[in-house]
């Protein structure tokens, strides 16, 4: 949920997401992959300083949880 809320503000790379969460880039990347596979995020790659960087954005504006 924190990642989705952050990305609602605009596109972010994995490094920024990790900093916001206070965790590692590896963990942020794994969580982004799960959200992408669930169809909640769209990702693209851009050239970075040390190779490619993954840029993510939300594909949704609202989530409704029905219990």
C-alpha positions as CSV (number, residue, x, y, z in Angstrom):
1,X,0.0,0.0,0.0
2,X,2.9,2.4,0.8
3,X,4.4,1.9,-2.6
4,X,1.1,2.4,-4.4
5,X,0.5,5.6,-2.4
6,X,4.0,6.9,-3.2
7,X,3.6,6.2,-6.9
8,X,0.3,8.0,-7.0
9,X,2.4,11.1,-6.6
10,X,4.3,10.3,-9.8
11,X,6.8,8.0,-11.4
12,X,9.7,6.8,-9.2
13,X,12.7,4.6,-9.7
14,X,13.5,1.6,-7.4
15,X,16.1,3.6,-5.5
16,X,13.6,6.3,-4.5
17,X,11.0,3.8,-3.5
18,X,13.5,2.0,-1.3
19,X,14.5,5.3,0.4
20,X,10.9,6.1,1.0
21,X,10.2,2.7,2.6
22,X,13.5,2.8,4.6
23,X,14.5,-0.6,3.1
24,X,16.8,-2.1,0.5
25,X,16.6,-1.7,-3.2
26,X,16.4,-5.5,-3.5
27,X,13.3,-5.6,-1.3
28,X,11.7,-2.6,-3.1
29,X,12.4,-4.3,-6.4
30,X,10.8,-7.5,-5.3
31,X,7.7,-5.7,-4.1
32,X,7.4,-3.7,-7.3
33,X,7.6,-6.9,-9.3
34,X,4.7,-8.4,-7.3
35,X,2.6,-5.3,-7.8
36,X,3.5,-5.2,-11.5
37,X,2.5,-8.9,-12.0
38,X,-0.8,-8.1,-10.2
39,X,-1.5,-5.5,-12.8
40,X,-1.3,-2.6,-10.4
41,X,1.9,-1.0,-11.7
42,X,3.4,-0.3,-15.1
43,X,7.2,-0.2,-15.4
44,X,9.7,0.9,-18.0
45,X,13.5,1.1,-18.2
46,X,15.7,4.1,-18.7
47,X,19.4,4.5,-19.0
48,X,21.0,5.3,-15.6
49,X,24.5,6.1,-14.3
50,X,25.3,2.4,-13.8
51,X,23.1,0.6,-16.4
52,X,19.3,0.6,-16.6
53,X,16.9,2.0,-14.0
54,X,13.4,0.7,-13.6
55,X,10.8,3.4,-13.4
56,X,7.4,2.5,-12.0
57,X,4.0,4.2,-12.0
58,X,0.5,3.2,-10.9
59,X,-2.0,1.8,-13.4
60,X,-4.8,2.5,-11.0
61,X,-6.2,5.5,-9.1
62,X,-8.3,3.7,-6.5
63,X,-8.4,0.4,-4.8
64,X,-11.6,-0.9,-3.1
65,X,-11.3,-3.8,-0.7
66,X,-14.6,-5.6,-0.1
67,X,-14.6,-7.9,2.9
